[in-house]
Amino acid sequence: MNAFVGLAIVSFMAVFEEIGWRAWLLPRLKDRLGARRAVVVVAILWALWHVPFELSGILHIDGVSPTEVALVVPPGTMAAGLILGWLWLRTESVWLTAIAHGALNNWGQYAFKYMKDSGSPKVDIIVLSSGSLALLILGTLLLTTWSWTERFENLAQ
């Protein structure tokens, strides 16, 4: 039950980020840079936007300094941004991207909870980095294999 309530709350809060990053900025950059480049640029900016949150210590891992967290977390945030950007371009739905954003945040919260229980900061960093790598692989595959005309061809039929 906690997971569902958490997903609903976090997804509702993510709507505001998604309005700014995916619904407002991404389409504007897409017109200038093309879809793939725009998704990558927005994902990088979004990851950098989260760095003060990591440096503040709000995102805390026992035994890991805020500086180390700020070096390890942004690649995962950027990778999540690739997936959310792809989803936005595919659906143009703030609600779907917000739910996906909330699901990624919930996964992260549960991962941090269990990492806290491991007792080893080095293991925690490896787990976090592994999750980031998995997201990066998925985001890259989505962006490189999806036909960018597919959405528009399906709408025309």
DSSP file (Angstrom, degrees, kcal/mol; ACC not computed):
  #  RESIDUE AA STRUCTURE BP1 BP2  ACC     N-H-->O    O-->H-N    N-H-->O    O-->H-N    TCO  KAPPA ALPHA  PHI   PSI    X-CA   Y-CA   Z-CA
    1    1 A M     >        0   0    0      0, 0.0     4,-2.5     0, 0.0     5,-0.3   0.000 360.0 360.0 360.0 -40.1    0.0    0.0    0.0
    2    2 A N  H  >  +     0   0    0      1,-0.2     4,-3.0     2,-0.2     5,-0.2   0.888 360.0  54.5 -58.9 -39.2    2.9    2.4    0.8
    3    3 A A  H  > S+     0   0    0      2,-0.2     4,-2.4     1,-0.2    -1,-0.2   0.909 110.9  44.6 -63.2 -41.8    4.3    1.9   -2.7
    4    4 A F  H  > S+     0   0    0      2,-0.2     4,-2.3     1,-0.2    -2,-0.2   0.916 116.0  45.1 -70.8 -42.9    1.0    2.9   -4.3
    5    5 A V  H  X S+     0   0    0     -4,-2.5     4,-2.5     2,-0.2     5,-0.2   0.927 114.6  49.8 -65.0 -43.6    0.4    5.9   -2.1
    6    6 A G  H  X S+     0   0    0     -4,-3.0     4,-2.9    -5,-0.3     5,-0.3   0.912 110.0  50.9 -60.0 -43.1    4.0    7.0   -2.5
    7    7 A L  H  X S+     0   0    0     -4,-2.4     4,-2.5    -5,-0.2     5,-0.2   0.914 110.7  48.9 -61.5 -43.4    3.7    6.6   -6.3
    8    8 A A  H  X S+     0   0    0     -4,-2.3     4,-1.9     2,-0.2    -2,-0.2   0.924 115.5  43.2 -63.4 -44.4    0.6    8.8   -6.3
    9    9 A I  H  X S+     0   0    0     -4,-2.5     4,-2.1     2,-0.2    -2,-0.2   0.948 117.3  44.3 -68.0 -48.9    2.1   11.5   -4.2
   10   10 A V  H  X S+     0   0    0     -4,-2.9     4,-2.2     1,-0.2    -2,-0.2   0.882 113.2  51.8 -65.8 -37.8    5.5   11.6   -5.9
   11   11 A S  H  X S+     0   0    0     -4,-2.5     4,-1.1    -5,-0.3    -1,-0.2   0.894 108.0  52.1 -65.9 -39.2    3.9   11.5   -9.3
   12   12 A F  H >< S+     0   0    0     -4,-1.9     3,-0.5    -5,-0.2     4,-0.5   0.926 112.7  45.0 -61.7 -43.3    1.6   14.4   -8.5
   13   13 A M  H >X S+     0   0    0     -4,-2.1     3,-0.9     1,-0.2     4,-0.7   0.850 107.8  58.7 -69.0 -32.8    4.6   16.4   -7.4
   14   14 A A  H 3X S+     0   0    0     -4,-2.2     4,-2.8     1,-0.2     5,-0.2   0.726  86.7  78.3 -68.6 -21.5    6.6   15.3  -10.5
   15   15 A V  H <X S+     0   0    0     -4,-1.1     4,-2.3    -3,-0.5    -1,-0.2   0.895  91.5  52.8 -53.5 -40.6    3.9   16.9  -12.7
   16   16 A F  H <> S+     0   0    0     -3,-0.9     4,-1.5    -4,-0.5    -1,-0.2   0.897 110.6  45.3 -67.5 -40.0    5.3   20.3  -12.0
   17   17 A E  H  X S+     0   0    0     -4,-0.7     4,-3.1     1,-0.2     5,-0.4   0.918 112.8  51.7 -65.1 -42.6    8.8   19.2  -13.1
   18   18 A E  H  X>S+     0   0    0     -4,-2.8     5,-2.7     1,-0.2     4,-1.0   0.852 104.7  56.0 -66.1 -34.3    7.5   17.5  -16.1
   19   19 A I  I  <>S+     0   0    0     -4,-2.3     5,-1.0    -5,-0.2    -1,-0.2   0.934 116.8  36.5 -60.8 -44.5    5.5   20.6  -17.2
   20   20 A G  I  <>S+     0   0    0     -4,-1.5     5,-2.1     3,-0.2    -2,-0.2   0.952 126.8  31.9 -74.0 -50.9    8.8   22.6  -17.1
   21   21 A W  I  <>S+     0   0    0     -4,-3.1     5,-1.6     3,-0.2    -3,-0.2   0.952 133.3  19.1 -79.0 -50.4   11.3   20.2  -18.4
   22   22 A R  I  <5S+     0   0    0     -4,-1.0    -3,-0.2    -5,-0.4    -4,-0.1   0.898 128.7  40.3 -91.9 -43.6    9.5   17.9  -20.8
   23   23 A A  I   <S+     0   0    0     -5,-2.7    -3,-0.2     3,-0.1    -4,-0.2   0.823 130.6  22.2 -79.5 -29.6    6.3   19.8  -21.8
   24   24 A W  I  ><S+     0   0    0     -5,-1.0     4,-1.0    -6,-0.3    -3,-0.2   0.887 130.3  31.8-101.2 -57.5    7.8   23.3  -22.1
   25   25 A L  I  ><S+     0   0    0     -5,-2.1     4,-2.4     1,-0.2     5,-0.3   0.923 112.8  57.2 -72.8 -45.5   11.6   23.0  -22.7
   26   26 A L  H  ><S+     0   0    0     -5,-1.6     4,-2.7     1,-0.2     5,-0.2   0.908 106.3  47.7 -57.5 -48.4   11.9   19.8  -24.7
   27   27 A P  H  > S+     0   0    0      0, 0.0     4,-1.6     0, 0.0    -1,-0.2   0.885 112.5  50.9 -61.4 -35.8    9.5   20.8  -27.5
   28   28 A R  H  X S+     0   0    0     -4,-1.0     4,-0.8     1,-0.2    -2,-0.2   0.911 114.1  42.5 -67.8 -41.8   11.3   24.2  -27.9
   29   29 A L  H  X>S+     0   0    0     -4,-2.4     4,-3.6     1,-0.2     5,-0.5   0.854 107.8  61.4 -71.6 -33.7   14.8   22.5  -28.1
   30   30 A K  H  X5S+     0   0    0     -4,-2.7     4,-1.8    -5,-0.3    -2,-0.2   0.893 101.4  53.1 -59.0 -39.7   13.4   19.8  -30.4
   31   31 A D  H  <5S+     0   0    0     -4,-1.6    -1,-0.2     1,-0.2    -2,-0.2   0.816 119.7  34.2 -64.8 -30.0   12.5   22.4  -33.0
   32   32 A R  H  <5S+     0   0    0     -4,-0.8    -2,-0.2    -3,-0.4    -1,-0.2   0.826 133.9  21.1 -92.8 -36.8   16.1   23.8  -32.8
   33   33 A L  H  <5S-     0   0    0     -4,-3.6     4,-0.3     1,-0.2    -3,-0.2   0.596 105.7-106.1-111.5 -14.9   18.2   20.7  -32.2
   34   34 A G     X< -     0   0    0     -4,-1.8     4,-2.1    -5,-0.5    -1,-0.2  -0.172  42.5 -75.5  94.4 161.1   16.2   17.7  -33.4
   35   35 A A  H  > S+     0   0    0      2,-0.2     4,-2.3     1,-0.2     5,-0.2   0.934 125.2  44.4 -63.4 -52.6   14.5   15.2  -31.1
   36   36 A R  H  > S+     0   0    0      1,-0.2     4,-2.2     2,-0.2    -1,-0.2   0.941 116.2  45.5 -62.6 -48.6   17.4   13.1  -30.0
   37   37 A R  H  > S+     0   0    0     -4,-0.3     4,-2.8     1,-0.2    -1,-0.2   0.899 111.9  53.0 -62.1 -39.4   19.7   16.0  -29.2
   38   38 A A  H  X S+     0   0    0     -4,-2.1     4,-2.6     1,-0.2     5,-0.2   0.917 108.2  50.1 -62.6 -42.5   17.0   17.8  -27.4
   39   39 A V  H  X S+     0   0    0     -4,-2.3     4,-2.3     1,-0.2    -1,-0.2   0.922 112.7  47.2 -61.2 -43.7   16.3   14.8  -25.2
   40   40 A V  H  X S+     0   0    0     -4,-2.2     4,-2.3     2,-0.2    -2,-0.2   0.927 112.9  48.0 -65.0 -45.5   20.0   14.6  -24.3
   41   41 A V  H  X S+     0   0    0     -4,-2.8     4,-2.6     1,-0.2     5,-0.2   0.930 113.7  46.6 -62.3 -46.1   20.4   18.3  -23.6
   42   42 A V  H  X S+     0   0    0     -4,-2.6     4,-2.8    -5,-0.2    -1,-0.2   0.901 111.5  52.5 -63.7 -40.0   17.3   18.4  -21.4
   43   43 A A  H  X S+     0   0    0     -4,-2.3     4,-2.1    -5,-0.2    -1,-0.2   0.903 111.4  46.4 -63.0 -40.8   18.4   15.2  -19.6
   44   44 A I  H  X S+     0   0    0     -4,-2.3     4,-2.4     2,-0.2    -2,-0.2   0.942 114.3  46.9 -66.7 -47.0   21.8   16.8  -18.9
   45   45 A L  H  X S+     0   0    0     -4,-2.6     4,-2.2     1,-0.2    -2,-0.2   0.904 111.9  51.5 -60.4 -41.4   20.3   20.1  -17.7
   46   46 A W  H  X S+     0   0    0     -4,-2.8     4,-1.0    -5,-0.2    -1,-0.2   0.898 109.7  49.4 -63.3 -41.5   17.8   18.2  -15.5
   47   47 A A  H >X S+     0   0    0     -4,-2.1     3,-0.6     1,-0.2     4,-0.5   0.914 112.1  47.8 -64.3 -42.8   20.6   16.2  -13.9
   48   48 A L  H >< S+     0   0    0     -4,-2.4     3,-1.0     1,-0.2    -2,-0.2   0.853 104.8  60.4 -66.2 -34.3   22.6   19.3  -13.2
   49   49 A W  H 3< S+     0   0    0     -4,-2.2     4,-0.3     1,-0.2    -1,-0.2   0.786 103.6  52.2 -62.4 -28.0   19.5   21.0  -11.8
   50   50 A H  H XX S+     0   0    0     -4,-1.0     4,-1.5    -3,-0.6     3,-0.6   0.604  84.5  88.9 -84.3 -12.3   19.4   18.2   -9.1
   51   51 A V  H <X S+     0   0    0     -3,-1.0     4,-3.0    -4,-0.5     5,-0.3   0.888  82.8  54.4 -58.2 -43.8   23.0   18.7   -8.0
   52   52 A P  H 3> S+     0   0    0      0, 0.0     4,-1.8     0, 0.0    -1,-0.2   0.878 106.2  54.4 -58.1 -34.5   22.3   21.3   -5.3
   53   53 A F  H <4>S+     0   0    0     -3,-0.6     6,-1.0    -4,-0.3     5,-0.9   0.896 112.2  43.7 -61.4 -41.3   19.8   18.8   -3.8
   54   54 A E  H ><5S+     0   0    0     -4,-1.5     3,-1.1    -3,-0.2    -1,-0.2   0.903 113.4  49.8 -72.8 -41.7   22.5   16.2   -3.6
   55   55 A L  H 3<5S+     0   0    0     -4,-3.0    -2,-0.2     1,-0.2    -1,-0.2   0.789 100.9  65.0 -67.6 -26.9   25.1   18.6   -2.3
   56   56 A S  T 3<5S-     0   0    0     -4,-1.8    -1,-0.2    -5,-0.3    -2,-0.2   0.693 110.4-119.6 -69.8 -17.0   22.7   19.8    0.4
   57   57 A G  T < 5S+     0   0    0     -3,-1.1    -3,-0.1    -4,-0.4    -2,-0.1   0.437  83.0 119.0  90.8  -0.9   22.7   16.4    2.0
   58   58 A I  S   <S+     0   0    0     -5,-0.9     2,-1.1     1,-0.2    -4,-0.2   0.931  74.6  55.2 -62.4 -43.6   19.0   15.9    1.5
   59   59 A L  S    S+     0   0    0     -6,-1.0     2,-0.4    -5,-0.1    -1,-0.2  -0.794  91.2 179.5 -87.5  99.8   19.8   12.9   -0.6
   60   60 A H        -     0   0    0     -2,-1.1     2,-0.4    -4,-0.1     5,-0.1  -0.863  27.8-175.8-117.1 136.2   21.9   11.1    2.0
   61   61 A I  B >   -A   64   0A   0      3,-0.5     3,-2.3    -2,-0.4     8,-0.1  -0.993  39.6-111.5-124.4 122.4   23.8    7.8    1.9
   62   62 A D  T 3  S+     0   0    0     -2,-0.4     3,-0.1     1,-0.3    57,-0.0  -0.248 101.2  11.7 -53.9 131.2   25.4    6.8    5.3
   63   63 A G  T 3  S+     0   0    0      1,-0.2     2,-0.5    57,-0.1    -1,-0.3   0.464 105.9 103.2  82.0   1.5   29.2    7.0    5.0
   64   64 A V  B <  S-A   61   0A   0     -3,-2.3    -3,-0.5    57,-0.0    -1,-0.2  -0.972  70.7-126.6-119.8 128.1   29.2    8.8    1.7
   65   65 A S     >  -     0   0    0     -2,-0.5     4,-2.4     1,-0.1     5,-0.2  -0.325  22.0-115.8 -70.2 153.6   29.9   12.5    1.5
   66   66 A P  H  > S+     0   0    0      0, 0.0     4,-2.5     0, 0.0     5,-0.1   0.843 117.6  56.9 -56.3 -33.4   27.5   14.8   -0.3
   67   67 A T  H  > S+     0   0    0      2,-0.2     4,-1.0     1,-0.2     5,-0.1   0.922 107.2  46.9 -65.0 -43.1   30.2   15.5   -2.8
   68   68 A E  H  > S+     0   0    0      2,-0.2     4,-1.9     1,-0.2     3,-0.5   0.907 112.3  50.3 -64.3 -40.8   30.6   11.8   -3.7
   69   69 A V  H  X S+     0   0    0     -4,-2.4     4,-2.9     1,-0.2    -2,-0.2   0.913 107.8  53.7 -61.7 -41.6   26.8   11.6   -3.9
   70   70 A A  H  < S+     0   0    0     -4,-2.5    -1,-0.2     1,-0.2    -2,-0.2   0.700 111.6  46.2 -68.4 -18.5   26.8   14.6   -6.2
   71   71 A L  H  < S+     0   0    0     -4,-1.0    -1,-0.2    -3,-0.5    -2,-0.2   0.780 119.1  38.9 -88.7 -30.5   29.3   12.9   -8.5
   72   72 A V  H  X S+     0   0    0     -4,-1.9     4,-0.6    -5,-0.1    -2,-0.2   0.843 111.8  52.7 -90.1 -36.2   27.6    9.5   -8.6
   73   73 A V  H >X S+     0   0    0     -4,-2.9     4,-2.1    -5,-0.2     3,-0.9   0.886  92.6  68.4 -74.8 -40.6   23.9   10.4   -8.8
   74   74 A P  H 3> S+     0   0    0      0, 0.0     4,-3.1     0, 0.0     5,-0.2   0.837  94.8  56.1 -54.9 -37.3   23.7   12.8  -11.8
   75   75 A P  H 3> S+     0   0    0      0, 0.0     4,-2.3     0, 0.0    -2,-0.2   0.910 110.9  45.9 -60.4 -36.8   24.6   10.2  -14.4
   76   76 A G  H <X S+     0   0    0     -3,-0.9     4,-2.5    -4,-0.6     5,-0.2   0.890 112.5  49.9 -69.0 -39.2   21.6    8.2  -13.2
   77   77 A T  H  X S+     0   0    0     -4,-2.1     4,-2.1     2,-0.2    -1,-0.2   0.915 111.8  48.8 -64.0 -42.8   19.4   11.3  -13.2
   78   78 A M  H  X S+     0   0    0     -4,-3.1     4,-1.7    -5,-0.2    -2,-0.2   0.921 110.5  50.8 -62.3 -43.2   20.5   12.1  -16.7
   79   79 A A  H  X S+     0   0    0     -4,-2.3     4,-1.6    -5,-0.2    -2,-0.2   0.905 109.7  49.8 -62.1 -41.5   19.8    8.5  -17.8
   80   80 A A  H  X S+     0   0    0     -4,-2.5     4,-2.7     1,-0.2    -1,-0.2   0.884 107.0  56.6 -62.5 -37.0   16.3    8.7  -16.2
   81   81 A G  H  X S+     0   0    0     -4,-2.1     4,-2.6     1,-0.2    -2,-0.2   0.840 102.3  55.1 -62.8 -33.9   15.9   12.0  -18.2
   82   82 A L  H  X S+     0   0    0     -4,-1.7     4,-2.3     2,-0.2    -1,-0.2   0.927 111.0  44.7 -62.8 -44.0   16.6   10.1  -21.4
   83   83 A I  H  X S+     0   0    0     -4,-1.6     4,-2.5     2,-0.2    -2,-0.2   0.928 115.1  46.9 -66.8 -45.3   13.8    7.7  -20.7
   84   84 A L  H  X S+     0   0    0     -4,-2.7     4,-2.6     2,-0.2    -2,-0.2   0.887 112.3  51.0 -65.2 -38.3   11.4   10.4  -19.6
   85   85 A G  H  X S+     0   0    0     -4,-2.6     4,-2.5     2,-0.2    -1,-0.2   0.914 110.5  48.5 -64.6 -42.5   12.3   12.5  -22.7
   86   86 A W  H  X S+     0   0    0     -4,-2.3     4,-2.1     2,-0.2    -2,-0.2   0.927 112.1  49.6 -61.1 -44.6   11.7    9.5  -24.9
   87   87 A L  H  X S+     0   0    0     -4,-2.5     4,-2.3     2,-0.2     5,-0.4   0.905 110.2  50.6 -62.9 -41.4    8.3    8.9  -23.2
   88   88 A W  H  X S+     0   0    0     -4,-2.6     4,-3.6     1,-0.2    -1,-0.2   0.945 111.7  46.9 -61.2 -47.9    7.3   12.5  -23.6
   89   89 A L  H  < S+     0   0    0     -4,-2.5    -1,-0.2     1,-0.2    -2,-0.2   0.856 114.4  48.5 -63.6 -33.3    8.1   12.5  -27.3
   90   90 A R  H  < S+     0   0    0     -4,-2.1    -1,-0.2    -5,-0.2    -2,-0.2   0.864 133.3  11.1 -73.2 -36.6    6.3    9.3  -27.8
   91   91 A T  H  < S-     0   0    0     -4,-2.3    -3,-0.2    -5,-0.2    -2,-0.2   0.690  75.9-144.7-116.6 -25.9    3.1   10.3  -25.9
   92   92 A E     <  +     0   0    0     -4,-3.6     2,-0.6    -5,-0.4    -4,-0.1   0.845  55.1 140.2  51.5  37.4    3.2   14.1  -25.3
   93   93 A S     >  -     0   0    0     -6,-0.3     4,-2.1     1,-0.2    -1,-0.2  -0.937  43.8-167.3-114.8 115.2    1.5   13.3  -22.0
   94   94 A V  H  > S+     0   0    0     -2,-0.6     4,-2.4     1,-0.2     5,-0.2   0.883  92.2  55.3 -62.7 -37.8    2.5   15.1  -18.8
   95   95 A W  H  > S+     0   0    0      2,-0.2     4,-2.3     1,-0.2    -1,-0.2   0.918 108.3  45.7 -65.8 -44.0    0.6   12.6  -16.8
   96   96 A L  H  > S+     0   0    0      2,-0.2     4,-2.4     1,-0.2    -1,-0.2   0.918 115.2  46.6 -66.5 -42.1    2.4    9.5  -18.2
   97   97 A T  H  X S+     0   0    0     -4,-2.1     4,-2.7     1,-0.2    -1,-0.2   0.879 112.0  52.1 -67.7 -34.2    5.8   11.1  -17.8
   98   98 A A  H  X S+     0   0    0     -4,-2.4     4,-2.8     2,-0.2    -2,-0.2   0.902 110.1  47.8 -66.9 -39.9    4.9   12.3  -14.3
   99   99 A I  H  X S+     0   0    0     -4,-2.3     4,-2.5     2,-0.2    -2,-0.2   0.916 114.0  46.9 -65.6 -42.2    3.8    8.7  -13.3
  100  100 A A  H  X S+     0   0    0     -4,-2.4     4,-2.5     2,-0.2    -2,-0.2   0.914 112.8  50.0 -64.1 -42.1    7.1    7.3  -14.8
  101  101 A H  H  X S+     0   0    0     -4,-2.7     4,-2.5     1,-0.2    -2,-0.2   0.926 111.9  48.2 -59.8 -46.5    9.0   10.1  -13.0
  102  102 A G  H  X S+     0   0    0     -4,-2.8     4,-2.9     2,-0.2    -2,-0.2   0.889 110.1  51.8 -62.6 -39.7    7.3    9.1   -9.8
  103  103 A A  H  X S+     0   0    0     -4,-2.5     4,-2.6     2,-0.2    -2,-0.2   0.911 110.5  48.1 -64.6 -41.6    8.0    5.4  -10.3
  104  104 A L  H  X S+     0   0    0     -4,-2.5     4,-2.3     2,-0.2    -2,-0.2   0.910 112.8  48.9 -64.1 -41.7   11.7    6.2  -10.9
  105  105 A N  H  X S+     0   0    0     -4,-2.5     4,-2.5     2,-0.2    -2,-0.2   0.921 111.4  49.3 -63.4 -43.2   11.7    8.3   -7.7
  106  106 A N  H  X S+     0   0    0     -4,-2.9     4,-2.5     2,-0.2     5,-0.2   0.926 109.8  51.1 -62.5 -44.0    9.9    5.6   -5.7
  107  107 A W  H  X S+     0   0    0     -4,-2.6     4,-2.6     1,-0.2    -1,-0.2   0.931 110.9  49.9 -57.4 -44.0   12.4    3.0   -7.0
  108  108 A G  H  X S+     0   0    0     -4,-2.3     4,-2.7     2,-0.2    -2,-0.2   0.902 108.7  51.4 -61.7 -42.1   15.2    5.3   -5.9
  109  109 A Q  H  X S+     0   0    0     -4,-2.5     4,-2.1     1,-0.2    -1,-0.2   0.915 112.5  45.5 -63.0 -42.5   13.7    5.8   -2.4
  110  110 A Y  H  X S+     0   0    0     -4,-2.5     4,-2.3     2,-0.2     5,-0.2   0.894 111.8  52.6 -68.2 -37.9   13.4    2.1   -1.9
  111  111 A A  H  X S+     0   0    0     -4,-2.6     4,-2.6    -5,-0.2    -2,-0.2   0.932 110.3  47.7 -61.8 -44.8   16.9    1.5   -3.2
  112  112 A F  H  X S+     0   0    0     -4,-2.7     4,-2.1     1,-0.2    -1,-0.2   0.883 109.9  53.8 -64.1 -37.2   18.3    4.1   -0.8
  113  113 A K  H  X S+     0   0    0     -4,-2.1     4,-0.8     1,-0.2    -1,-0.2   0.937 114.2  40.1 -61.9 -45.9   16.4    2.5    2.1
  114  114 A Y  H  X S+     0   0    0     -4,-2.3     4,-0.5     1,-0.2     3,-0.3   0.831 111.8  56.2 -75.3 -30.8   17.9   -0.9    1.4
  115  115 A M  H >X S+     0   0    0     -4,-2.6     3,-1.3     1,-0.2     4,-0.7   0.886 101.3  58.5 -65.0 -36.6   21.3    0.5    0.7
  116  116 A K  H 3< S+     0   0    0     -4,-2.1     3,-0.4     1,-0.3    -1,-0.2   0.834 104.6  52.4 -59.6 -31.5   21.2    2.1    4.1
  117  117 A D  H 3< S+     0   0    0     -4,-0.8    -1,-0.3    -3,-0.3    -2,-0.2   0.619  91.0  76.3 -80.6 -12.6   20.8   -1.4    5.5
  118  118 A S  H << S-     0   0    0     -3,-1.3    -1,-0.2    -4,-0.5    -2,-0.2   0.839  84.7-146.5 -70.9 -30.9   23.8   -2.8    3.7
  119  119 A G     <  +     0   0    0     -4,-0.7    -1,-0.1    -3,-0.4    -3,-0.1   0.457  68.0  95.8  81.7  -0.3   26.3   -1.2    6.1
  120  120 A S     >  -     0   0    0     -5,-0.3     4,-2.3     1,-0.1     3,-0.2  -0.929  55.0-164.3-129.1 109.2   28.9   -0.7    3.4
  121  121 A P  H  > S+     0   0    0      0, 0.0     4,-2.3     0, 0.0     5,-0.2   0.849  93.9  56.0 -58.0 -34.5   29.1    2.7    1.6
  122  122 A K  H  > S+     0   0    0      2,-0.2     4,-2.0     1,-0.2     5,-0.1   0.911 108.3  46.9 -65.3 -41.4   31.2    1.1   -1.2
  123  123 A V  H  > S+     0   0    0     -3,-0.2     4,-2.8     2,-0.2    -1,-0.2   0.905 110.4  54.1 -64.1 -41.1   28.5   -1.5   -1.9
  124  124 A D  H  X S+     0   0    0     -4,-2.3     4,-2.7     1,-0.2    -2,-0.2   0.914 108.7  47.7 -59.8 -44.2   25.9    1.3   -1.8
  125  125 A I  H  X S+     0   0    0     -4,-2.3     4,-2.7     2,-0.2    -1,-0.2   0.884 111.9  50.5 -65.4 -38.6   27.9    3.3   -4.5
  126  126 A I  H  X S+     0   0    0     -4,-2.0     4,-2.4     2,-0.2    -2,-0.2   0.919 111.9  47.2 -65.2 -43.3   28.2    0.1   -6.6
  127  127 A V  H  X S+     0   0    0     -4,-2.8     4,-2.2     2,-0.2    -2,-0.2   0.936 114.2  47.3 -62.7 -46.3   24.5   -0.6   -6.4
  128  128 A L  H  X S+     0   0    0     -4,-2.7     4,-2.1     1,-0.2    -2,-0.2   0.916 113.4  47.8 -61.5 -44.4   23.6    3.0   -7.2
  129  129 A S  H  X S+     0   0    0     -4,-2.7     4,-2.4     2,-0.2    -1,-0.2   0.866 109.4  53.8 -66.0 -36.6   26.1    3.1  -10.1
  130  130 A S  H  X S+     0   0    0     -4,-2.4     4,-2.3     2,-0.2    -1,-0.2   0.914 109.0  48.4 -64.6 -42.6   24.7   -0.2  -11.5
  131  131 A G  H  X S+     0   0    0     -4,-2.2     4,-2.2     2,-0.2    -2,-0.2   0.900 111.3  50.8 -62.8 -40.3   21.2    1.1  -11.5
  132  132 A S  H  X S+     0   0    0     -4,-2.1     4,-2.4     1,-0.2    -2,-0.2   0.907 109.5  50.4 -63.1 -42.2   22.4    4.3  -13.3
  133  133 A L  H  X S+     0   0    0     -4,-2.4     4,-2.5     2,-0.2    -2,-0.2   0.903 109.0  51.4 -63.6 -41.3   24.1    2.1  -15.9
  134  134 A A  H  X S+     0   0    0     -4,-2.3     4,-2.3     1,-0.2    -1,-0.2   0.918 111.6  47.2 -61.9 -43.3   21.0    0.1  -16.4
  135  135 A L  H  X S+     0   0    0     -4,-2.2     4,-3.0     2,-0.2     5,-0.2   0.895 111.3  51.8 -64.7 -39.3   18.9    3.3  -16.9
  136  136 A L  H  X S+     0   0    0     -4,-2.4     4,-2.5     2,-0.2     5,-0.2   0.910 110.0  48.3 -64.3 -42.4   21.6    4.7  -19.3
  137  137 A I  H  X S+     0   0    0     -4,-2.5     4,-2.5     2,-0.2    -2,-0.2   0.941 114.5  45.9 -62.7 -46.8   21.5    1.5  -21.4
  138  138 A L  H  X S+     0   0    0     -4,-2.3     4,-2.7     2,-0.2    -2,-0.2   0.940 113.9  48.1 -62.0 -47.9   17.7    1.5  -21.6
  139  139 A G  H  X S+     0   0    0     -4,-3.0     4,-2.3     1,-0.2    -1,-0.2   0.901 112.7  48.5 -60.4 -42.0   17.6    5.3  -22.4
  140  140 A T  H  X S+     0   0    0     -4,-2.5     4,-2.2    -5,-0.2     5,-0.2   0.915 111.6  49.5 -65.0 -43.6   20.2    4.9  -25.1
  141  141 A L  H  X S+     0   0    0     -4,-2.5     4,-2.0    -5,-0.2     5,-0.3   0.926 111.5  49.0 -61.7 -44.4   18.4    1.9  -26.7
  142  142 A L  H  X S+     0   0    0     -4,-2.7     4,-1.4     1,-0.2    -2,-0.2   0.929 114.6  44.6 -60.8 -45.0   15.1    3.8  -26.7
  143  143 A L  H  < S+     0   0    0     -4,-2.3    -1,-0.2     1,-0.2    -2,-0.2   0.820 118.6  41.7 -71.5 -30.5   16.6    6.9  -28.3
  144  144 A T  H  < S+     0   0    0     -4,-2.2    -1,-0.2    -5,-0.2    -2,-0.2   0.710 120.1  38.7 -92.2 -19.5   18.6    5.1  -30.9
  145  145 A T  H  < S+     0   0    0     -4,-2.0     2,-0.3    -5,-0.2    -2,-0.2   0.652  88.9  97.6-106.2 -16.4   16.2    2.4  -32.0
  146  146 A W  S  < S-     0   0    0     -4,-1.4     2,-0.6    -5,-0.3     3,-0.0  -0.561  75.4-123.9 -77.7 134.0   12.8    4.1  -32.0
  147  147 A S    >>  -     0   0    0     -2,-0.3     3,-0.9     1,-0.2     4,-0.5  -0.669  15.4-153.8 -76.4 118.9   11.6    5.4  -35.4
  148  148 A W  T 34 S+     0   0    0     -2,-0.6     4,-0.4     1,-0.3    -1,-0.2   0.676  94.1  51.5 -72.1 -17.1   11.0    9.1  -34.9
  149  149 A T  T 3> S+     0   0    0      1,-0.1     4,-2.5     2,-0.1    -1,-0.3   0.610  87.9  85.7 -90.9 -12.2    8.4    9.2  -37.7
  150  150 A E  H <> S+     0   0    0     -3,-0.9     4,-2.4     1,-0.2     5,-0.2   0.889  85.7  52.5 -55.4 -44.7    6.5    6.3  -36.2
  151  151 A R  H  X S+     0   0    0     -4,-0.5     4,-1.6     1,-0.2    -1,-0.2   0.911 113.6  42.9 -60.2 -43.2    4.4    8.4  -33.9
  152  152 A F  H  > S+     0   0    0     -4,-0.4     4,-1.5     2,-0.2    -1,-0.2   0.843 111.7  53.0 -76.1 -33.2    3.3   10.7  -36.7
  153  153 A E  H  X S+     0   0    0     -4,-2.5     4,-0.8     1,-0.2    -2,-0.2   0.901 109.9  49.6 -65.7 -40.0    2.7    7.9  -39.2
  154  154 A N  H  < S+     0   0    0     -4,-2.4     3,-0.4    -5,-0.2    -2,-0.2   0.862 109.4  51.7 -66.8 -35.8    0.4    6.2  -36.6
  155  155 A L  H  < S+     0   0    0     -4,-1.6    -1,-0.2     1,-0.2    -2,-0.2   0.832 105.5  55.8 -69.4 -31.3   -1.5    9.4  -36.0
  156  156 A A  H  <        0   0    0     -4,-1.5    -1,-0.2     1,-0.2    -2,-0.2   0.720 360.0 360.0 -74.9 -20.1   -2.1    9.9  -39.7
  157  157 A Q     <        0   0    0     -4,-0.8    -1,-0.2    -3,-0.4    -2,-0.2   0.485 360.0 360.0 -82.4 360.0   -3.8    6.5  -40.1
